[in-house]
Amino acid sequence: MTFTTDRGLLPNEEELRRAIEVANVPTLLMVLYQLTGDDTWLQEPYLPSRSRGLDLHDTGGLGEDEQRNVRAAAHDALLAWLNGAEPAIPAPEGEVLVRMMSTCMGEPVEVEYAPMMAEDMGFAPDPVRRPLSGDSKQLSVIVIGAGASGLLVSAKLTQAGIRHVILEKNDDVGGTWLNNRYPGCGVDTPSYLYTFSFLPNDWSTYFGKRDDVWTYFANVARRLELYDNIAFGTEVESAQYDARGREWHVSARDGEGRTVHYRASVVISAVGQLNVPHLPAIKGADQFTGQMFHSAQWPEGADVRGKRVAVIGAGASAMQIVPAIAGQVAELTVYQRSPQWVAPSSNYFAQVPAGVHWLMNHAPFYRAWYRFRLAWTFNDKAHPSLQIDPAWAHPERSVNAINDGHRGYFERYLRDELGERLDLIEKSLPTYPPFGKRMLLDNGWFRALRIPSVELVTDPIARISSTGVVTADGVDRPADMIVFATGFEARRMVGQYDVRGRDGQSLREVWGEENPFAHLGITVPGFPNFFLMYGPNTNMGHGGSYIQIGECQVRYIVDLICSMIERDIASIDCRQNVCAQYNHAVNNAHAKMVWSHPGMETYYRNAQGRVVTNSPWRVLDYWRMTHAANLDDFQCEPVVSSPRNPVASASAAGR
């Protein structure tokens, strides 16, 4: 990616001072070093300390005098740059970059990260992949879904000059961020990391809330003119590969219920993992006389004020909903099947100051280094703590010494937050290792549980009565509203449409009930020219942002499509042995990781115990695997038919 800055109009002295005062000091140190080349800023007493947990560590642990010196020097260096001075080190690389990264984080960053981070930070070229030869009109693409993945695919296909249409069942872009409107909805990934590398954003909060996130993706579609590529109100029902014509036939239903047919060379499924709500089968649910719905289907205008509300589930969605409504309801009952590990977050609701926006948009290198700090903290930093140490003395509570240290840290935080409420501590303290299930950020969850009108129930639910929820101990707790915060059918991928490959076999039949697999999480043997975004084993279980993984996937897919155009290839089909070897490696890696720990139930694993949603790899590993596609991994068939324009006819048929 390339970060650009705009010198623009010189700020007045007060604007510049205010911006520097709210700057993250380790980030500012890197800016200062690049602008001046002065080695002073990479030595004591200006070396930042290592941050604890997920804290942004804005001071870097520097003393007040050292912070003042850094800010004063940064003021002078930025003023000089604004007046025309060129950076002393515009593009650090190699050992210099590694030293800077390690200094910035206050801990060693291995040299192997230099190429990926140089590219991500804009210090090394990230060339736009386009067909170097051939006729791009010979090939067309159908993208299913206009959420984050679909927009990313469309942006990169547009950049490559490849014709495509997006089929979207909703009436606007955004996918899950359009559909999910429950109170408190937002990301638990830092906003500046949950952002396409090629299109930054001025976020209002450090962790984007639903409206801001949806607005960002809508702005992406507008700014890149992607709306013209989308057929809205078009729900895909089936995709069938025609081996003779070497093309895909896609059937969809439009907003008026009519069947619409499309044809294209390539289909890219961008529906993701978290799109079909999971509703547990609970006896008596059809008898409830109050309001009842899944969190992802929160009704417009639903009013919780003064009501008795039951929230079934205590995972990510519940952890956002409960604090958001706890002060409005008459009574709130939370039904928890198992507790979650919760990490503290000092700035979950904090507003991003205007000065930070100025730094992000104008100070050279600031956005790049700030994003690097987030990426390191929320991505691969935790990966070593997920590996099972077979010699570890306490496997029942943690998987290695580092993981046990995390357990102690999170447990102390939990006890501090719940204080004298020993009953809540007993219910809320997990027995399984940290990171065994999705790690959650505290947005007021523990404080909400302490409110007298809030009850945390851990007894299993036996049934739903006409007026409430009955637990196994026979207690019937009344409710006016029941909210299912029970997640999604993450193990049943490719949404609800039917996909049939070369031999007419259904993808669901190939995968079985809950056992999806794919080479790199992207391509499945027997399904030529069919690619998945956010497919099997691509979820970031150890933290981080799907956006970065999505960018890896789309780079790989676009590389394949460009190679098809350049080499006059009609179809590519992943070789069985390539896919099998990759998934064997995935399974072996998972067997040595925390998600295979028997102490918890998680949607990551299927009934046979195989982890099907999460990636076992570091972000760096996956970046390497997907940086360029190898056609030797595929069986390729040449183009033999005459030129055609399937997407153009499909677009006409769909509008």
C-alpha positions in Angstrom: 0.0 0.0 0.0 1.1 3.6 -0.3 0.4 6.2 2.4 0.3 9.7 1.0 0.4 12.9 3.0 -0.6 16.4 2.0 1.4 19.3 3.1 -1.5 21.6 2.3 -1.8 24.9 4.1 0.6 25.4 7.0 -1.3 25.0 10.3 -1.1 27.7 12.8 1.2 27.3 15.7 -1.7 26.3 18.1 -3.0 23.6 15.7 0.4 22.0 15.3 1.0 22.1 19.0 -2.4 20.5 19.8 -1.8 17.8 17.2 1.6 16.9 18.6 0.3 16.9 22.2 -2.1 14.1 21.4 0.3 12.0 19.3 1.3 8.5 20.2 4.9 8.9 21.3 6.4 5.7 19.9 4.8 6.6 16.5 6.1 10.2 16.8 9.6 8.9 17.4 9.6 7.0 14.1 8.3 10.0 12.3 11.0 12.1 13.9 13.7 9.6 12.9 12.6 9.4 9.3 12.4 13.2 9.0 15.8 14.0 10.6 17.9 10.8 10.4 19.1 11.7 13.9 20.0 8.4 15.6 19.4 10.0 19.0 15.7 9.1 18.7 16.5 5.4 18.5 18.6 5.3 21.7 18.2 5.7 25.4 16.5 7.6 27.1 14.0 7.6 24.2 13.4 3.9 23.8 9.8 3.0 24.4 8.9 0.2 26.7 6.8 -2.8 25.7 3.1 -2.3 25.9 1.0 -4.6 28.2 -1.9 -6.5 26.8 -3.8 -4.6 24.0 -3.1 -1.2 25.4 -2.0 1.5 22.9 0.7 2.7 25.3 0.5 6.3 24.0 3.4 7.5 26.2 5.7 4.6 25.3 6.6 4.5 29.0 8.8 7.6 28.6 9.2 10.1 31.4 7.6 13.5 31.1 10.9 15.3 30.3 11.6 12.8 27.5 8.1 13.1 26.1 8.5 16.9 26.1 11.8 16.6 24.2 10.3 14.3 21.6 7.3 16.5 21.0 9.4 19.6 20.8 11.8 18.0 18.3 8.8 16.6 16.3 7.3 20.1 16.2 10.5 21.5 14.7 10.9 18.6 12.2 7.3 18.8 11.1 7.4 22.5 10.7 10.6 22.1 8.5 8.9 19.4 6.4 5.8 21.6 6.0 8.1 24.3 4.7 9.7 22.1 2.1 12.4 20.0 3.8 12.6 16.4 2.5 12.7 13.4 4.8 16.2 12.1 5.6 15.0 8.5 5.4 11.9 8.3 3.1 11.8 4.5 2.8 13.6 2.5 5.5 14.3 -1.1 4.6 16.2 -4.1 5.8 18.1 -3.7 9.1 17.1 -0.1 9.5 13.4 -0.9 9.2 13.8 -3.9 11.6 15.5 -1.7 14.2 12.8 1.0 13.8 10.0 -1.6 14.2 11.7 -3.1 17.3 12.2 0.3 18.8 8.7 1.4 18.1 7.2 -1.7 19.9 9.7 -1.9 22.7 10.4 -5.5 21.9 12.2 -7.5 19.2 10.4 -7.7 15.8 12.0 -10.4 13.7 13.7 -9.5 10.5 11.4 -11.8 8.5 8.6 -9.2 9.0 10.5 -6.5 7.1 9.3 -7.3 3.6 5.6 -7.5 4.6 5.7 -4.4 6.7 7.7 -2.4 4.2 5.0 -3.1 1.6 2.1 -2.5 4.0 3.6 0.8 5.2 4.3 2.1 1.7 8.1 1.8 2.0 8.3 -0.8 -0.7 6.2 -1.0 -4.0 3.0 -2.9 -4.0 2.4 -3.0 -7.7 -1.1 -3.1 -9.1 -1.7 -6.5 -10.8 -3.1 -6.1 -14.3 -3.0 -8.5 -17.2 0.3 -7.9 -19.0 -1.0 -9.4 -22.3 -4.1 -11.1 -23.7 -7.7 -9.8 -24.1 -9.4 -9.1 -20.8 -12.7 -9.0 -22.6 -12.5 -12.8 -22.9 -13.1 -13.2 -19.2 -15.8 -11.9 -16.8 -16.5 -12.3 -13.1 -19.6 -12.6 -10.9 -19.0 -11.6 -7.3 -21.6 -12.8 -4.7 -22.0 -10.3 -1.9 -21.3 -6.5 -1.5 -20.0 -6.6 2.1 -16.4 -5.8 3.0 -15.0 -8.7 1.0 -17.2 -8.0 -2.1 -16.2 -4.4 -2.2 -12.5 -5.3 -1.8 -12.8 -7.7 -4.7 -14.6 -5.2 -6.9 -12.0 -2.5 -6.1 -9.2 -4.7 -7.2 -10.9 -6.1 -10.2 -11.7 -2.6 -11.3 -8.1 -1.6 -10.8 -7.0 -4.6 -13.0 -9.5 -3.7 -15.7 -11.5 -6.9 -15.3 -15.2 -6.8 -16.0 -17.5 -8.0 -13.2 -20.9 -7.7 -11.6 -21.7 -8.0 -7.9 -25.0 -9.7 -7.0 -26.2 -8.4 -3.6 -29.4 -9.6 -1.9 -29.7 -6.4 0.1 -30.6 -2.9 -1.1 -27.2 -1.4 -0.2 -23.6 -2.3 0.4 -22.0 -3.3 3.8 -23.1 -6.9 4.3 -23.0 -7.7 8.0 -22.6 -3.9 8.8 -25.8 -3.2 7.0 -27.8 -6.0 8.6 -26.6 -5.7 12.2 -28.1 -2.8 14.0 -28.4 -3.9 17.6 -27.5 -1.5 20.4 -23.7 -1.3 21.0 -22.9 -2.9 17.6 -19.3 -2.2 16.5 -15.9 -3.7 15.8 -13.6 -5.2 18.4 -10.6 -4.5 16.1 -9.1 -1.0 16.2 -10.7 1.3 13.5 -7.4 2.2 11.8 -6.7 -1.6 11.4 -10.2 -2.4 10.2 -9.6 -0.2 7.1 -8.6 -1.0 3.6 -4.9 -0.2 3.2 -5.6 1.7 0.0 -8.4 3.9 1.3 -7.9 5.5 4.8 -10.6 7.0 6.9 -11.1 9.7 9.5 -12.6 7.5 12.3 -14.6 9.2 15.0 -13.7 6.6 17.6 -10.8 4.3 18.1 -13.1 1.3 17.8 -15.6 2.0 15.1 -19.3 1.7 15.9 -21.8 0.2 13.5 -22.9 3.4 11.8 -19.3 4.6 11.3 -18.2 1.3 9.9 -21.1 1.0 7.5 -20.6 4.6 6.4 -16.9 3.8 5.7 -17.8 0.9 3.4 -20.5 3.0 1.7 -18.0 5.7 1.1 -15.5 3.1 -0.3 -18.2 2.1 -2.8 -19.0 5.8 -3.7 -15.4 7.0 -3.9 -14.3 4.1 -6.1 -17.5 4.1 -8.1 -18.3 0.6 -7.3 -22.1 1.1 -7.0 -22.2 0.9 -10.8 -21.0 -2.7 -10.6 -23.7 -3.9 -8.2 -27.1 -5.5 -8.9 -29.0 -4.9 -5.6 -32.0 -6.9 -4.5 -30.6 -9.9 -6.2 -30.3 -13.0 -4.1 -28.3 -15.9 -5.5 -30.0 -19.3 -5.3 -27.5 -21.5 -7.3 -24.3 -21.5 -9.1 -23.6 -24.3 -11.6 -20.3 -24.9 -13.5 -20.7 -25.8 -17.2 -17.7 -28.0 -18.0 -18.4 -28.0 -21.7 -18.7 -24.2 -21.9 -16.1 -23.7 -19.2 -18.3 -21.1 -17.5 -20.6 -20.6 -14.5 -24.3 -20.3 -14.7 -25.8 -18.4 -11.7 -29.5 -18.2 -10.9 -30.8 -15.5 -8.7 -34.1 -14.0 -7.6 -34.7 -10.3 -8.0 -36.6 -8.0 -5.7 -39.9 -8.8 -7.5 -39.4 -12.5 -7.1 -38.4 -13.2 -10.7 -35.6 -15.6 -11.6 -32.6 -14.0 -13.3 -29.8 -15.9 -15.0 -26.2 -14.8 -15.3 -23.2 -16.3 -17.0 -19.5 -15.6 -16.3 -16.1 -17.2 -16.5 -15.3 -16.8 -12.8 -17.4 -16.8 -9.6 -16.1 -15.3 -6.4 -18.1 -16.0 -3.3 -17.8 -13.0 -0.9 -20.6 -13.9 1.6 -18.1 -14.7 4.4 -18.6 -16.8 7.5 -20.8 -14.6 9.6 -23.9 -14.1 7.5 -26.5 -16.8 8.5 -27.9 -16.3 12.1 -27.7 -19.3 14.3 -30.9 -19.9 16.2 -30.8 -22.8 18.8 -33.7 -25.1 18.9 -35.3 -24.5 22.2 -38.5 -26.2 23.2 -41.5 -23.9 23.4 -40.0 -21.0 21.5 -43.1 -20.8 19.2 -45.3 -20.3 22.3 -43.6 -17.0 23.5 -46.1 -14.1 23.3 -43.5 -11.3 23.6 -41.0 -10.0 21.1 -38.3 -12.5 20.1 -35.5 -12.1 17.5 -31.9 -12.8 16.7 -29.4 -9.9 17.4 -28.5 -9.7 13.7 -32.2 -9.1 13.0 -32.8 -6.4 15.5 -36.1 -4.8 14.5 -36.1 -1.1 13.4 -37.4 0.9 16.3 -37.4 -1.9 18.9 -37.7 -0.2 22.3 -36.3 -1.9 25.4 -37.1 0.9 27.8 -38.8 -0.3 30.9 -39.0 -3.9 29.6 -37.9 -7.2 31.0 -35.3 -8.4 28.5 -33.7 -11.8 28.2 -30.5 -12.1 26.3 -29.6 -15.7 25.4 -25.9 -15.9 24.9 -22.8 -14.2 26.4 -20.4 -14.0 23.5 -19.3 -11.1 21.3 -22.8 -9.7 20.4 -24.1 -10.0 23.9 -21.1 -8.3 25.3 -22.0 -5.3 23.2 -25.7 -5.4 23.7 -25.9 -5.8 27.5 -23.9 -2.7 28.5 -25.8 -0.7 25.9 -29.2 -1.5 27.2 -28.6 -2.3 30.9 -29.4 1.2 32.1 -32.7 1.4 30.1 -34.5 -1.9 30.9 -36.5 -2.8 33.9 -34.8 -6.1 34.2 -32.1 -7.8 32.2 -31.4 -11.5 32.4 -28.3 -12.9 30.6 -28.3 -16.6 29.9 -24.7 -17.8 29.7 -23.6 -21.2 28.5 -19.9 -20.6 29.1 -17.9 -17.6 30.2 -15.5 -15.6 28.0 -12.1 -14.3 28.5 -12.3 -10.5 28.4 -9.4 -8.1 27.8 -9.4 -4.5 29.1 -9.6 -1.6 26.7 -8.9 1.9 27.9 -10.2 3.6 24.7 -13.1 1.5 23.5 -15.4 4.5 23.5 -12.8 7.2 23.2 -13.3 9.9 20.5 -10.4 10.4 18.1 -9.1 14.0 18.7 -9.0 16.5 15.8 -5.2 16.6 16.3 -4.9 12.9 15.6 -6.9 13.4 12.4 -4.4 16.1 11.4 -1.4 13.8 12.0 -3.0 10.9 10.1 -3.8 13.1 7.1 -0.8 15.4 7.0 2.2 14.2 9.1 4.4 12.1 6.9 4.7 8.4 8.0 2.4 8.9 11.0 -0.5 6.8 9.8 1.9 4.1 8.6 3.6 3.7 11.9 0.4 4.0 13.9 -1.1 1.2 11.9 2.0 -0.9 12.3 1.8 -0.6 16.0 -1.9 -1.8 15.9 -1.0 -4.6 13.5 1.8 -5.9 15.7 -0.2 -5.7 18.9 -3.4 -7.2 17.6 -2.0 -9.7 15.0 1.0 -12.0 15.3 2.3 -10.9 18.7 -0.1 -13.4 20.5 0.7 -16.3 18.1 3.4 -17.9 20.2 1.1 -18.0 23.2 -1.3 -20.2 21.3 1.1 -23.1 20.8 0.6 -26.2 23.1 3.7 -27.0 25.1 3.5 -30.7 25.8 5.8 -30.3 28.8 3.7 -27.6 30.4 2.7 -28.6 34.0 -0.8 -27.0 34.0 -2.5 -28.0 30.7 -5.9 -27.8 32.3 -5.8 -24.0 32.6 -3.3 -22.9 29.9 -1.2 -24.2 27.1 2.2 -22.8 27.9 4.0 -20.4 30.2 3.2 -17.3 28.1 -0.5 -18.3 27.9 -0.5 -18.8 31.7 0.8 -15.3 32.1 -2.0 -14.0 30.0 -4.4 -16.0 32.1 -3.1 -14.3 35.3 -3.4 -10.9 33.7 -7.0 -11.3 32.5 -8.1 -13.0 35.7 -6.7 -10.1 37.8 -8.6 -7.7 35.6 -11.8 -9.7 36.0 -11.5 -9.8 39.8 -10.8 -6.1 40.0 -13.8 -5.3 37.9 -16.2 -7.5 39.7 -14.9 -6.7 43.2 -16.9 -8.1 46.1 -19.3 -9.9 43.8 -17.9 -13.4 44.4 -21.0 -14.9 42.8 -20.2 -13.2 39.5 -16.6 -14.0 39.7 -17.4 -17.7 40.0 -19.8 -17.5 37.0 -17.5 -15.3 34.9 -14.1 -16.9 35.3 -13.3 -19.3 32.5 -11.6 -22.6 33.2 -10.2 -23.0 29.7 -7.1 -21.2 28.4 -7.1 -17.7 27.1 -7.7 -17.4 23.4 -9.4 -20.8 23.4 -12.5 -19.0 22.4 -12.8 -15.6 20.7 -11.1 -13.0 22.9 -13.5 -10.1 23.8 -12.8 -6.5 24.7 -14.5 -5.1 27.8 -16.9 -2.3 26.8 -18.5 -2.1 30.2 -19.6 -5.8 30.4 -18.4 -6.4 34.0 -19.8 -3.1 35.2 -23.2 -3.9 33.6 -23.3 -7.3 35.4 -23.0 -5.6 38.7 -26.1 -3.5 38.2 -28.9 -4.7 40.6 -31.4 -5.1 37.8 -29.1 -7.4 35.8 -28.9 -11.2 36.5 -26.3 -13.6 35.0 -27.8 -17.1 34.8 -25.6 -20.1 34.1 -28.2 -22.8 34.6 -29.1 -24.5 31.2 -32.2 -23.4 29.5 -34.9 -26.1 29.5 -37.6 -24.4 27.5 -39.2 -21.1 26.6 -42.6 -20.5 28.1 -45.3 -18.1 26.8 -44.1 -15.5 29.2 -40.4 -16.1 29.7 -37.4 -18.5 29.9 -37.4 -21.6 32.1 -34.1 -23.0 33.2 -33.2 -26.6 34.2 -33.7 -25.9 37.9 -37.4 -25.1 37.2 -37.2 -21.3 37.6 -39.4 -19.4 35.1 -38.0 -15.9 34.7 -40.5 -13.5 33.0 -39.5 -11.6 29.9 -41.2 -9.1 27.5 -38.4 -9.5 24.9 -36.0 -12.3 24.1 -32.8 -11.6 22.1 -30.9 -14.5 20.7 -27.2 -13.4 20.8 -26.2 -16.8 19.6 -23.9 -16.1 16.7 -23.9 -17.4 13.2 -23.7 -20.6 11.2 -20.0 -20.0 10.7 -19.1 -23.7 9.9 -21.7 -23.8 7.1 -20.1 -21.5 4.6 -21.2 -20.2 1.2 -24.4 -18.8 2.7 -27.6 -20.4 1.7 -27.1 -20.9 -2.1 -26.3 -24.1 -3.9 -22.9 -24.5 -5.6 -22.3 -27.3 -8.0 -19.0 -28.0 -9.7 -17.5 -29.9 -12.6 -19.4 -33.1 -12.1 -22.6 -31.6 -10.8 -21.7 -32.4 -7.2 -22.8 -30.0 -4.6 -20.2 -28.2 -2.6 -22.2 -29.0 0.5 -21.9 -32.7 -0.3 -18.2 -32.4 -0.8 -17.8 -30.6 2.5 -20.3 -32.6 4.5 -22.4 -31.0 7.2 -19.8 -28.8 8.9 -16.4 -29.7 7.4 -15.5 -27.0 4.9 -12.0 -27.0 3.5 -10.2 -25.3 0.7 -6.6 -24.7 -0.6 -5.5 -21.5 1.2 -9.2 -21.1 2.2 -9.8 -19.9 -1.4 -10.2 -22.7 -3.9 -11.7 -26.2 -3.8 -10.9 -29.1 -6.3 -13.7 -29.9 -8.6 -14.9 -26.3 -8.7 -13.0 -24.6 -11.5 -12.8 -20.8 -11.5 -14.7 -20.6 -8.2 -13.0 -18.7 -5.4 -13.9 -18.0 -1.8 -13.3 -14.9 0.2 -13.2 -15.4 4.0 -13.4 -19.2 3.4 -12.4 -22.1 5.6 -9.6 -21.6 8.0 -9.1 -17.9 7.3 -10.6 -16.5 10.4 -8.1 -14.6 12.6 -8.6 -16.5 15.8 -5.6 -15.0 17.6 -6.7 -11.4 16.9 -6.1 -8.9 14.2 -8.2 -7.6 11.3 -9.8 -9.7 8.6 -9.2 -6.8 6.3 -5.5 -7.6 6.0 -6.3 -11.3 5.4 -8.9 -10.3 2.8 -6.4 -8.2 1.0 -4.1 -11.2 0.8 -6.9 -13.4 -0.6 -8.0 -10.9 -3.3 -4.3 -10.4 -4.4 -4.0 -14.1 -4.9 -7.4 -14.4 -6.7 -6.7 -11.4 -9.0 -3.2 -12.8 -9.8 -4.8 -16.1 -10.9 -7.4 -14.3 -13.0 -4.7 -12.1 -14.7 -2.7 -15.2 -15.4 -5.8 -16.8 -17.0 -6.1 -13.8 -19.3 -2.3 -13.6 -20.1 -2.0 -17.3 -20.9 -5.4 -17.8 -22.6 -6.6 -20.2 -19.9 -10.3 -21.0 -19.8 -10.4 -22.8 -16.5 -8.2 -23.5 -13.5 -9.0 -26.2 -11.0 -7.0 -26.8 -7.8 -5.2 -30.1 -7.8 -6.5 -32.6 -5.3 -3.1 -33.4 -3.9 -2.3 -29.7 -3.4 -5.5 -29.1 -1.5 -5.0 -32.2 0.6 -1.5 -31.4 1.5 -2.4 -27.9 2.5 -5.3 -29.0 4.7 -3.1 -31.8 6.2 -0.7 -29.0 7.2 -3.6 -26.9 8.6 -4.9 -29.8 10.7 -1.4 -30.7 12.0 -0.8 -27.1 13.0 -4.2 -26.8 14.7 -3.5 -30.1 16.7 -0.7 -28.2 18.4 -2.7 -25.0 19.1 -5.1 -23.8 21.8 -8.3 -24.3 19.7 -7.8 -28.1 20.0 -7.9 -27.8 23.8 -10.7 -30.1 25.1 -11.7 -27.7 27.9 -14.3 -25.6 25.9 -16.9 -25.7 23.2 -16.4 -23.2 20.4 -17.9 -22.5 17.0 -14.3 -22.8 15.6 -14.5 -26.6 15.7 -17.0 -29.0 14.1 -18.5 -32.1 15.8 -15.5 -34.2 14.9 -13.2 -31.7 16.6 -11.6 -30.3 13.5 -11.0 -26.5 13.5 -12.7 -25.3 10.4 -13.0 -21.5 10.7 -9.7 -20.4 12.1 -6.3 -20.0 10.4 -3.4 -21.6 12.3 -0.9 -19.3 10.5 0.6 -16.0 11.4 -0.5 -13.1 9.2 3.1 -13.2 7.9 2.8 -16.8 6.9 -0.5 -16.3 5.0 0.9 -13.1 3.4 3.8 -15.2 2.0 1.5 -18.1 0.9 -0.8 -15.8 -1.1 1.6 -13.2 -2.3 1.7 -14.8 -5.8 -0.3 -17.7 -7.2 1.5 -20.7 -8.6 -0.3 -22.1 -11.6 1.4 -25.5 -11.1 -1.1 -26.0 -8.2 -3.9 -26.0 -10.8 -5.1 -28.1 -13.7 -5.5 -25.6 -16.5 -7.6 -25.9 -19.7 -7.0 -23.5 -22.7 -9.6 -21.3 -24.3 -11.1 -23.0 -27.3 -14.3 -21.1 -27.8 -15.0 -17.9 -29.6 -15.0 -14.6 -27.7 -18.1 -13.8 -25.7 -19.3 -11.2 -23.2 -21.2 -13.0 -20.5 -21.1 -10.3 -17.8 -22.6 -7.7 -20.2 -25.5 -10.0 -21.0 -25.8 -11.0 -17.4 -25.9 -7.3 -16.3 -28.6 -6.6 -18.9 -30.6 -9.5 -17.7 -30.3 -8.5 -14.1 -31.5 -4.9 -14.4 
